[in-house]
């Protein structure tokens, strides 16, 4: 199961890297498939990556917790 992001706006870069480590996914491959997407900006000024975009990248990688999102 994909962990919930700590911030309601989405995942931090560190959370995504932890997801990649746990699933033995090369981060460079993940970010390449993630592509260019809009992000939210947290109170700390750093980007938050939307859950749907993370799920779509995982889906493309064939991960069991990935999910296709048509609007993406």
C-alpha positions as CSV (number, residue, x, y, z in Angstrom):
1,X,0.0,0.0,0.0
2,X,1.3,3.4,-0.9
3,X,1.8,5.5,2.3
4,X,-0.2,8.7,2.7
5,X,1.8,11.9,2.2
6,X,2.5,13.7,5.4
7,X,1.3,17.0,3.9
8,X,-2.3,17.0,2.5
9,X,-0.9,18.8,-0.6
10,X,1.2,15.9,-1.6
11,X,4.5,14.1,-1.3
12,X,7.9,15.7,-0.6
13,X,10.9,14.7,-2.7
14,X,12.2,12.8,0.4
15,X,9.0,10.8,0.7
16,X,9.2,9.9,-3.0
17,X,12.8,8.8,-2.6
18,X,11.8,6.6,0.3
19,X,9.0,5.1,-1.7
20,X,11.6,4.3,-4.5
21,X,14.0,2.8,-2.0
22,X,11.4,0.6,-0.5
23,X,10.3,-0.7,-3.9
24,X,13.8,-0.9,-5.3
25,X,13.0,1.6,-8.0
26,X,15.9,3.6,-9.5
27,X,15.0,7.3,-8.7
28,X,16.3,8.5,-12.1
29,X,13.9,6.1,-13.8
30,X,11.0,7.2,-11.6
31,X,11.6,10.9,-12.2
32,X,12.0,10.2,-15.9
33,X,8.6,8.6,-16.0
34,X,7.1,11.1,-13.6
35,X,7.8,13.8,-16.3
36,X,6.8,17.4,-16.0
37,X,3.7,18.0,-13.8
38,X,2.2,20.8,-11.8
39,X,3.0,20.8,-8.1
40,X,1.7,22.4,-5.0
41,X,4.0,24.6,-2.8
42,X,4.1,23.7,0.9
43,X,4.4,26.3,3.7
44,X,8.1,25.7,3.6
45,X,8.3,26.9,0.0
46,X,9.2,23.4,-1.3
47,X,7.2,21.5,-3.9
48,X,4.6,18.9,-3.0
49,X,4.0,16.3,-5.7
50,X,0.4,15.2,-6.2
51,X,-0.5,11.7,-5.2
52,X,-2.2,11.1,-8.6
53,X,1.1,11.9,-10.4
54,X,3.1,9.6,-8.2
55,X,0.5,6.8,-8.7
56,X,0.6,7.2,-12.4
57,X,4.4,7.0,-12.5
58,X,4.2,3.8,-10.4
59,X,1.5,2.4,-12.7
60,X,3.8,3.0,-15.7
61,X,6.6,1.2,-13.8
62,X,4.2,-1.8,-13.3
63,X,4.1,-1.3,-9.5
64,X,1.1,-2.9,-7.8
65,X,0.2,0.4,-6.0
66,X,0.2,2.4,-9.2
67,X,-3.0,3.7,-10.7
68,X,-3.9,5.2,-14.0
69,X,-5.4,8.7,-13.9
70,X,-7.0,9.8,-17.2
71,X,-6.9,13.5,-16.4
72,X,-3.2,13.4,-16.0
